[in-house]
Amino acid sequence: MPFRQQSKHWQPPRKAASRVVTPEETPDAPFGPVFTEIPRSEISSTKSDGEHPKITETQTVACFNWLEEREPHIIVPGMPPKWTPLDRPRPLKQDAGIYYRDRNAAHYPDNPIEPTVEAIMKMNPSVNDAMTRHFPTFAAMAIPFLKATLHGMLVHAVRPHISALFNSGFGGLGCLVRFEGDGYLPDKAGQRVEKEALSRRIQEPHTPEDLAALLSISGTAAHSSKSPLKMSEAGCLVPQGAVFDLKTRSIKRKDDEDAIVADELPRLWVRQVSTLILAYHTCGTFRDIQIRDVRAEMAEWEETNREVLVCFSKLLRRILDISTYLEDGRMEITCKEGDDGLCFRKQTAEVKPAFSQATENRWKAWLSHDATDGHEKPSSEEETDGRGLDDDTPNYTACDEECDYCGHCK
């Protein structure tokens, strides 16, 4: 659901009383009937029995960027923007425009998860042993600060965030985790990333007409999945250790820094993002910018929340067990206000499947170690087999002595 902010410049607060705006009520989603439940008491009563579940063996599986075009178009593997600090502090305008909370739903509303699995299959022609385990399925100044400090190696019409997925072990399960990264630090990425990114660019606009065309679609509304998803190749994989998360706050919140970091630790832990950038502004001018390595804080949070993580691990197993009893595998899990735990519901007829039929067939074949079954012949634009624009060898990771990646090159 997009949200719009109209403020263009910083202004001192007015003395007149502000008008209270009543938010528009969102209608309830069409939930189906409940077929089983897991009560809160059952979840919280789980004992650790000496268990200490941790996230281990993380491996990047796929990533992609959305292009700002009228038709749904992603670039694979894409890459997050590069951190390029301002040469000097200067005031930035407040956020203005439309920003989507869920880019996948905005660009591909009928099947929001489909681009994710298409990117996985594109970058991984066959599923490996680690992937065959069970998969559990803005502050006001954030956007202008990102625009001012991040430089995309791709065309400027690329969305500033990247959707990335990594495979990891947790509590004896293999989990696919999808998240959006704000950017990457070049000094942690290594020279390989810089070289490969330059050789795998999307052609940038050259004429005023090209630029005008890009600007005219920069604020487009949600697309329709009736248009086929288009995939192009550009960018390169960035090591997970180079990715950062950014938070902007008013300088008035400076004394709350410990609380700000503590609130972010659970998200950083599950994403395995160990760098947090805190940027404080005074009336739109950022003079206090901190790049924090939070690995120690994440490890401490993991130890402190051992009992909670044990509950989470066993809850994932229960969810997987329940899903195996469903004939079509389709269900929804809800926890509405007032519920005493998790409700497992059958999907209503109005709820569309996760994938189109063609993608579902390929996904099932890919999971069963046969990526060729059900595959349609790729278009000439897609038929690159993972090769760079100037290379004849698949080079998605290209690990070398400068690379901090795990080593599973394709």
matplotlib code that plots the C-alpha trace (Angstrom):
import matplotlib.pyplot as plt

x = [0.0, 1.7, 2.0, 2.4, 4.2, 3.7, 6.2, 8.8, 10.9, 11.6, 9.5, 9.3, 6.2, 3.1, 1.3, -2.1, -3.7, -3.1, -6.1, -6.6, -6.9, -8.8, -7.0, -9.1, -10.0, -8.7, -11.3, -10.5, -8.8, -11.0, -10.0, -11.0, -12.2, -9.9, -8.9, -6.5, -4.7, -1.6, -2.4, -0.1, 0.4, 1.7, 4.3, 5.5, 5.8, 8.5, 11.7, 15.1, 16.5, 20.0, 19.3, 20.9, 19.6, 21.7, 21.8, 24.6, 26.0, 24.5, 24.7, 23.3, 20.9, 19.5, 18.9, 17.2, 16.2, 12.9, 13.2, 11.0, 9.1, 5.4, 5.7, 7.1, 10.8, 13.6, 17.3, 19.2, 21.3, 21.2, 23.0, 22.3, 23.5, 27.1, 27.6, 29.0, 28.9, 28.3, 31.4, 30.0, 26.8, 24.0, 20.2, 18.1, 14.4, 11.9, 10.4, 7.9, 6.3, 4.9, 6.9, 5.6, 5.8, 5.9, 7.6, 6.8, 3.1, 3.1, 5.0, 3.4, 0.2, -1.3, 1.7, 4.1, 6.3, 6.8, 9.8, 11.6, 11.4, 12.2, 15.4, 16.3, 15.9, 17.7, 20.7, 20.7, 20.0, 19.7, 18.9, 21.8, 21.7, 21.4, 18.4, 16.4, 15.6, 12.3, 11.8, 9.5, 7.9, 10.2, 11.2, 10.6, 14.3, 15.2, 14.5, 16.4, 19.3, 19.5, 19.3, 22.1, 24.5, 24.0, 25.3, 23.8, 26.2, 23.1, 20.8, 19.1, 15.7, 16.6, 14.8, 17.2, 16.7, 17.5, 15.5, 18.0, 17.6, 20.0, 19.9, 20.8, 20.5, 18.5, 17.4, 18.1, 16.1, 17.2, 15.5, 15.2, 15.2, 14.1, 15.0, 15.7, 19.1, 19.6, 23.1, 26.7, 30.0, 32.6, 35.5, 33.9, 32.8, 36.3, 37.6, 35.9, 32.5, 33.5, 35.1, 32.2, 29.6, 31.2, 31.3, 27.6, 25.8, 22.4, 22.8, 22.1, 19.9, 21.9, 19.3, 17.0, 14.1, 15.4, 15.7, 12.2, 10.8, 12.4, 11.1, 7.6, 7.3, 9.1, 5.9, 3.8, 1.0, 0.8, 1.2, -0.9, 0.5, -1.3, 1.9, 4.5, 7.5, 10.6, 14.1, 17.4, 20.9, 23.1, 25.0, 26.7, 26.4, 27.6, 29.0, 26.5, 29.1, 29.1, 25.4, 24.1, 20.8, 20.2, 18.2, 17.7, 16.6, 16.3, 19.3, 16.7, 16.7, 20.5, 20.1, 17.9, 20.6, 20.9, 17.2, 17.2, 19.9, 18.2, 14.9, 16.8, 18.7, 16.0, 15.6, 19.4, 19.9, 17.3, 18.7, 22.3, 23.2, 26.0, 26.4, 24.0, 24.3, 22.7, 22.3, 21.1, 19.8, 19.2, 16.4, 17.3, 21.1, 23.0, 26.1, 26.3, 26.6, 27.8, 28.7, 28.4, 29.5, 26.8, 28.1, 28.8, 25.4, 23.7, 25.6, 24.6, 21.0, 21.1, 22.4, 19.9, 17.0, 18.0, 14.7, 12.7, 14.7, 14.1, 10.3, 10.6, 12.5, 10.0, 7.1, 8.6, 8.6, 5.0, 4.0, 5.8, 4.2, 0.7, 1.4, 2.2, -1.3, -2.9, -3.7, -2.9, -0.5, -2.4, -3.1, -2.9, -1.6, -3.2, -2.8, -5.4, -5.8, -7.5, -6.4, -4.9, -2.2, -1.9, -4.9, -4.4, -7.0, -8.0, -7.6, -10.8, -11.5, -10.7, -7.1, -4.8, -2.1, 1.5, 2.6, 1.3, 0.8, 3.9, 6.2, 4.6, 5.5, 9.1, 9.4, 8.2, 10.6, 13.5, 12.8, 12.7, 16.2, 15.0, 15.1, 14.5, 11.0, 8.3, 10.9, 9.9, 12.7, 14.0, 13.7, 16.8, 17.1, 17.1, 19.2, 22.5, 22.9, 24.4, 27.2, 28.5, 28.1, 31.7, 32.5, 31.8, 31.9, 29.1, 30.3, 27.6, 30.0, 33.6, 35.1, 38.8, 41.2, 39.5, 36.0, 34.4, 31.8, 31.3, 32.8, 29.9, 30.5, 28.2]
y = [0.0, 3.3, 6.2, 9.8, 12.7, 16.2, 18.2, 19.8, 22.0, 22.2, 24.8, 25.9, 24.5, 26.7, 27.8, 27.1, 23.8, 21.1, 19.4, 15.9, 13.5, 10.3, 7.4, 5.5, 2.1, -0.9, -3.6, -7.0, -9.6, -12.4, -15.0, -18.7, -21.0, -22.1, -25.8, -25.9, -23.7, -23.5, -21.7, -19.2, -21.3, -24.2, -22.0, -20.3, -23.5, -25.0, -25.8, -25.6, -29.0, -27.6, -26.6, -23.4, -22.7, -20.4, -19.2, -21.1, -21.8, -18.7, -18.7, -16.2, -17.8, -15.0, -11.3, -8.9, -5.2, -3.9, -1.5, 1.6, 0.7, 0.4, -3.4, -5.7, -6.0, -7.2, -7.4, -10.4, -10.6, -6.8, -5.2, -2.8, 0.8, 1.7, 3.8, 7.2, 9.7, 13.4, 15.5, 18.0, 18.3, 20.0, 20.3, 17.7, 18.0, 16.0, 12.9, 13.5, 11.1, 7.5, 4.8, 1.2, -0.9, -4.0, -3.5, -7.0, -6.6, -3.1, -4.3, -7.8, -7.8, -11.0, -13.2, -11.2, -14.1, -15.2, -12.8, -14.3, -17.9, -16.9, -15.2, -18.3, -20.6, -18.1, -18.0, -21.6, -24.0, -26.9, -27.3, -28.5, -30.7, -27.8, -26.5, -29.7, -29.3, -27.8, -24.1, -22.2, -20.3, 5.2, 7.9, 11.2, 11.8, 8.2, 8.4, 11.7, 10.6, 7.3, 9.2, 11.6, 9.0, 6.0, 5.6, 2.9, 1.0, 0.4, 2.7, 5.4, 3.9, 0.9, 0.7, 1.8, -1.4, -4.9, -8.0, -10.7, -14.3, -16.4, -20.1, -20.8, -23.5, -22.8, -25.4, -28.2, -26.7, -25.1, -21.7, -19.3, -15.7, -12.8, -9.3, -5.9, -4.3, -0.5, -0.6, -2.0, -0.7, -0.8, -1.3, -4.5, -5.8, -6.0, -5.0, -8.0, -6.4, -3.1, -4.6, -7.0, -4.3, -2.0, -4.8, -5.8, -2.5, -1.8, 0.8, 4.3, 6.9, 9.1, 11.6, 14.1, 12.1, 9.0, 10.8, 12.4, 8.9, 7.6, 10.6, 10.2, 6.7, 7.2, 7.5, 4.9, 3.1, -0.6, -2.8, -5.8, -9.3, -9.8, -8.5, -11.2, -10.7, -9.7, -10.6, -9.0, -9.6, -7.0, -6.3, -8.9, -10.6, -8.5, -10.4, -10.5, -8.9, -5.8, -5.1, -2.5, -1.3, 2.4, 4.3, 8.0, 9.9, 13.4, 14.6, 14.9, 11.1, 10.9, 10.1, 7.1, 5.5, 2.3, 1.8, 2.4, -0.2, -2.7, -2.4, -3.2, -6.2, -8.9, -7.8, -7.5, -11.0, -12.8, -11.0, -11.6, -7.9, -6.9, -3.3, -0.6, 3.0, 5.6, 9.0, 11.9, 15.1, 18.7, 20.2, 18.0, 18.4, 15.2, 16.0, 12.9, 9.6, 6.5, 3.2, 0.6, -3.0, -4.8, -8.4, -8.3, -6.9, -9.6, -12.4, -11.0, -10.7, -14.3, -15.6, -13.5, -14.8, -18.4, -19.6, -17.5, -18.9, -22.4, -21.7, -20.2, -23.2, -25.7, -23.5, -23.6, -27.4, -27.5, -25.3, -27.6, -30.6, -29.1, -28.1, -31.7, -32.8, -30.3, -31.9, -28.7, -27.2, -23.9, -22.3, -19.0, -18.3, -15.4, -13.9, -11.1, -8.9, -10.9, -14.3, -16.7, -17.9, -18.8, -19.7, -21.9, -21.2, -22.7, -20.1, -18.7, -19.0, -15.3, -15.8, -16.3, -19.0, -17.9, -18.5, -18.7, -22.2, -22.1, -20.9, -23.4, -26.2, -25.1, -24.5, -28.0, -29.5, -27.4, -28.6, -32.2, -31.8, -31.6, -27.9, -28.8, -30.2, -27.6, -25.0, -22.8, -21.7, -18.3, -15.3, -13.9, -11.3, -14.0, -16.5, -15.6, -18.6, -16.5, -15.1, -11.5, -9.1, -9.4, -12.9, -16.4, -18.0, -18.0, -15.6, -14.9, -15.0, -15.1, -15.7, -14.8, -13.8, -10.5, -12.0, -12.6, -14.9, -18.5, -20.0, -21.8, -20.2, -20.8]
z = [0.0, -1.0, 1.3, 0.1, 1.7, 0.3, 2.4, 0.1, 2.5, 6.1, 7.9, 11.5, 13.4, 13.2, 16.3, 14.8, 15.9, 13.3, 11.7, 12.9, 9.9, 10.5, 8.7, 6.2, 7.5, 5.6, 5.1, 6.6, 4.3, 3.1, 5.6, 5.2, 7.9, 10.7, 10.6, 13.5, 16.0, 18.1, 21.4, 22.8, 26.0, 23.9, 22.1, 25.3, 27.3, 25.1, 27.0, 25.5, 26.8, 26.2, 22.6, 21.3, 17.8, 15.8, 12.2, 10.4, 7.0, 5.3, 1.5, -0.9, -3.2, -5.4, -5.6, -8.0, -8.5, -9.8, -12.8, -12.9, -16.0, -17.0, -17.4, -14.6, -15.2, -12.9, -13.3, -12.0, -9.9, -9.6, -6.7, -3.9, -4.2, -3.2, -0.1, -1.2, 1.6, 0.9, 0.5, 2.9, 5.1, 3.3, 3.9, 2.1, 1.2, 3.2, 1.6, -1.1, -3.5, -3.4, -1.7, -1.5, 1.7, -0.5, -3.8, -5.1, -4.4, -6.1, -9.2, -9.5, -7.5, -8.7, -7.8, -5.6, -4.7, -8.3, -9.1, -6.1, -7.3, -10.9, -9.7, -7.7, -10.7, -13.0, -10.7, -9.7, -12.6, -10.3, -6.6, -4.4, -1.3, 1.1, -0.8, -0.6, 3.1, 4.2, 3.5, 5.8, 3.6, 6.8, 8.8, 6.9, 6.0, 5.0, 1.2, 0.5, 2.6, 0.6, -2.6, -1.6, -0.2, -2.4, -5.9, -8.1, -10.4, -12.6, -14.4, -12.3, -12.9, -10.7, -7.4, -4.6, -2.6, -3.6, -2.8, -1.7, -0.5, 1.5, 2.5, 6.1, 8.7, 11.9, 14.4, 12.1, 9.3, 6.0, 5.6, 2.7, 4.1, 1.9, 2.8, 1.2, 1.6, 1.7, 0.2, 0.5, 1.7, -1.1, 1.3, 2.6, -0.9, -2.4, -5.9, -7.5, -7.0, -8.4, -11.5, -12.2, -11.6, -14.1, -16.7, -16.2, -16.3, -17.8, -20.6, -19.1, -20.9, -23.3, -24.6, -22.9, -24.3, -22.6, -19.3, -19.7, -20.3, -17.1, -15.1, -16.4, -15.0, -11.7, -9.7, -11.5, -9.6, -9.1, -12.2, -13.3, -13.4, -16.6, -18.3, -18.3, -16.0, -17.9, -16.6, -17.7, -16.5, -14.9, -11.6, -9.5, -6.1, -3.1, -0.1, 2.7, 5.1, 2.9, 3.0, 5.5, 7.0, 7.3, 9.9, 9.9, 13.0, 14.3, 16.4, 19.2, 19.4, 19.9, 23.6, 22.6, 20.5, 22.6, 22.4, 18.6, 18.1, 20.4, 18.5, 15.2, 16.5, 15.9, 12.2, 11.7, 13.2, 11.0, 7.9, 9.0, 8.3, 10.6, 9.7, 10.8, 9.7, 12.0, 10.5, 12.7, 11.1, 12.3, 10.2, 7.3, 7.5, 8.4, 10.4, 12.7, 10.7, 12.3, 10.7, 13.4, 13.3, 15.4, 15.3, 19.0, 19.8, 17.6, 19.3, 22.7, 21.6, 20.3, 23.7, 25.7, 23.6, 23.6, 25.0, 22.6, 19.6, 20.8, 20.8, 17.3, 16.0, 17.3, 16.1, 12.5, 12.8, 13.9, 10.9, 8.5, 10.0, 9.6, 6.0, 5.0, 5.8, 3.3, 0.0, -2.0, 0.5, 0.6, 3.9, 5.7, 9.2, 11.1, 14.5, 14.8, 17.8, 20.5, 19.2, 21.7, 19.4, 15.7, 13.5, 10.5, 7.8, 4.5, 1.7, 0.2, -3.5, -4.0, -2.9, -5.9, -5.8, -5.1, -8.7, -12.2, -13.5, -15.7, -12.9, -10.5, -12.8, -13.2, -9.5, -8.6, -11.2, -9.9, -6.3, -7.6, -9.1, -12.7, -13.7, -17.4, -16.9, -17.7, -18.7, -21.6, -23.9, -22.6, -24.8, -26.5, -23.8, -21.1, -22.9, -21.4, -19.0, -16.2, -18.3, -18.0, -20.8, -21.7, -20.5, -21.7, -18.3, -15.7, -13.0, -10.4, -7.4, -8.8, -5.4, -5.2, -2.4, -2.0, -1.7, 1.6, 0.1, 1.2, -2.0, -3.7, -7.1, -10.1]

ax = plt.figure().add_subplot(projection="3d")
ax.plot(x, y, z, "-o")
ax.set_aspect("equal")
plt.show()
